[in-house]
Amino acid sequence: MQINHDTRCALDDVVDLINTAADGDRADQLVTVRDLAAYVEGHSLSGVGALTEEDLNAVRSVRERFAEVFAAEEDRAAAELVNALVAEAGTTPQLTDHDGYDWHVHYFAPGASAAHHLAADGGMALAFIIVSGERDRLRRCAAPGCGRAFIDLSRNRSRRYCDSRTCGNRLHVAAYRARQRESAQAARG
């Protein structure tokens, strides 16, 4: 699957935003305006301005709606969710080159809030995934107790875990050790 750099960045922002939610023993990482400011800075959301409690609540709402897109049972339901997000964000596509980045498209209106910025760019990135028939690539980690969101961009659509350095490796090591135990038991008798 080929996606351009801007779409990939927007998809990464969507996944990272979803993964700020509390899940199992992981606490919510988007609780204060300071948390939101760190997210905005860490993801280089441009032109957002001063953040408020209202921005925090709006971004948390967008996060829930992105999670609903990942959980949608069918393309039509996911498309309806994305359409609503993008429409509410007041999408205004424009070509821009700023902060050392070459030409790219912003889907949010100039001066948009953090929530509208995320809803417009992330919503359009998710729309491209749906249009290309690739919605099944929007996944949750298969590791027991994890459930983090990720997008499987592997060629063979085989990725099952959110991060191969943690969940995947942990389960592969456990499976290896189980095979070693079985082999040792079989050798003993």
PEMO-V298760 format. One record per residue. N is the residue number from 0. PHI is phi in degrees with one decimal (none if undefined). D_FIRST is the distance of its C-alpha to the first C-alpha in whole Angstrom. Layout:
BEGIN
{{N | PHI | D_FIRST} {N | PHI | D_FIRST}}
END
This chain:
BEGIN
{{0 | none | 0} {1 | -105.1 | 4} {2 | -132.8 | 7} {3 | -76.9 | 10} {4 | -58.8 | 13} {5 | -63.7 | 15} {6 | -65.2 | 12} {7 | -61.6 | 11} {8 | -62.0 | 15} {9 | -64.7 | 16} {10 | -64.7 | 14} {11 | -61.8 | 15} {12 | -62.8 | 19} {13 | -60.9 | 18} {14 | -61.2 | 18} {15 | -62.2 | 21} {16 | -66.4 | 23} {17 | -57.3 | 22} {18 | -76.0 | 23} {19 | -81.1 | 26} {20 | -71.4 | 28} {21 | -61.9 | 30} {22 | -154.9 | 29} {23 | 62.2 | 32} {24 | -91.3 | 34} {25 | -92.1 | 31} {26 | -75.7 | 33} {27 | -60.1 | 32} {28 | -102.2 | 31} {29 | -129.4 | 31} {30 | -108.4 | 35} {31 | -119.3 | 37} {32 | -61.7 | 36} {33 | -63.0 | 36} {34 | -60.5 | 33} {35 | -63.8 | 31} {36 | -59.9 | 33} {37 | -64.3 | 31} {38 | -62.7 | 28} {39 | -59.3 | 28} {40 | -67.2 | 29} {41 | -63.8 | 26} {42 | -108.1 | 23} {43 | 50.5 | 25} {44 | -74.7 | 25} {45 | -87.9 | 27} {46 | 65.7 | 31} {47 | -81.6 | 31} {48 | 82.1 | 35} {49 | -67.1 | 37} {50 | -100.6 | 36} {51 | -129.9 | 38} {52 | -60.7 | 38} {53 | -62.1 | 37} {54 | -61.9 | 34} {55 | -58.4 | 33} {56 | -63.8 | 34} {57 | -66.8 | 32} {58 | -67.5 | 29} {59 | -62.0 | 30} {60 | -66.5 | 29} {61 | -61.2 | 26} {62 | -57.5 | 25} {63 | -62.7 | 26} {64 | -71.4 | 25} {65 | -62.4 | 21} {66 | -61.6 | 22} {67 | -64.3 | 23} {68 | -62.4 | 20} {69 | -62.6 | 18} {70 | -88.3 | 21} {71 | -56.7 | 21} {72 | -78.2 | 22} {73 | -145.5 | 20} {74 | -58.9 | 18} {75 | -60.5 | 21} {76 | -64.5 | 23} {77 | -62.8 | 19} {78 | -62.9 | 20} {79 | -62.9 | 23} {80 | -63.7 | 23} {81 | -65.3 | 20} {82 | -57.6 | 23} {83 | -65.7 | 26} {84 | -59.2 | 24} {85 | -67.1 | 23} {86 | -65.4 | 27} {87 | -66.1 | 29} {88 | -78.2 | 27} {89 | 64.9 | 29} {90 | -54.4 | 25} {91 | -138.7 | 26} {92 | -59.9 | 24} {93 | -151.7 | 25} {94 | -78.5 | 24} {95 | -151.0 | 25} {96 | -138.3 | 26} {97 | -140.8 | 28} {98 | 48.4 | 28} {99 | 81.6 | 27} {100 | -92.0 | 24} {101 | -70.7 | 23} {102 | -57.7 | 22} {103 | -155.0 | 20} {104 | -107.4 | 20} {105 | -102.3 | 22} {106 | -98.1 | 22} {107 | -89.8 | 25} {108 | -72.1 | 29} {109 | -55.7 | 31} {110 | 78.2 | 33} {111 | -64.2 | 30} {112 | -68.3 | 31} {113 | -58.4 | 29} {114 | -64.3 | 28} {115 | -68.5 | 27} {116 | -58.7 | 25} {117 | -65.6 | 23} {118 | -63.9 | 23} {119 | -70.4 | 22} {120 | -67.3 | 19} {121 | -66.6 | 18} {122 | -62.5 | 18} {123 | -66.8 | 17} {124 | -61.8 | 13} {125 | -65.4 | 14} {126 | -61.3 | 15} {127 | -62.1 | 11} {128 | -63.9 | 10} {129 | -65.2 | 12} {130 | -60.4 | 12} {131 | -81.5 | 9} {132 | 73.6 | 10} {133 | -114.5 | 8} {134 | -59.3 | 12} {135 | -66.6 | 12} {136 | -80.0 | 10} {137 | -81.6 | 13} {138 | -132.3 | 16} {139 | -116.4 | 19} {140 | -58.6 | 20} {141 | -86.7 | 22} {142 | -69.2 | 24} {143 | -55.8 | 28} {144 | 79.9 | 29} {145 | -99.7 | 26} {146 | 79.3 | 24} {147 | -65.5 | 22} {148 | -78.1 | 19} {149 | -158.7 | 15} {150 | -116.7 | 12} {151 | -80.2 | 10} {152 | -104.4 | 7} {153 | -70.2 | 8} {154 | -61.4 | 7} {155 | -97.0 | 10} {156 | 55.3 | 10} {157 | -105.1 | 13} {158 | -67.9 | 14} {159 | -121.3 | 17} {160 | -121.2 | 19} {161 | -68.3 | 18} {162 | -148.5 | 19} {163 | -62.1 | 20} {164 | -82.3 | 23} {165 | -121.2 | 25} {166 | -58.8 | 24} {167 | -60.5 | 22} {168 | -63.5 | 25} {169 | -58.8 | 28} {170 | -73.6 | 27} {171 | -67.0 | 26} {172 | -65.0 | 30} {173 | -61.6 | 31} {174 | -65.7 | 30} {175 | -60.8 | 31} {176 | -63.6 | 35} {177 | -64.2 | 35} {178 | -64.0 | 35} {179 | -64.1 | 37} {180 | -62.3 | 40} {181 | -61.9 | 39} {182 | -63.6 | 40} {183 | -64.9 | 43} {184 | -66.6 | 44} {185 | -65.8 | 44} {186 | -70.6 | 46} {187 | -76.3 | 49} {188 | 150.8 | 49}}
END
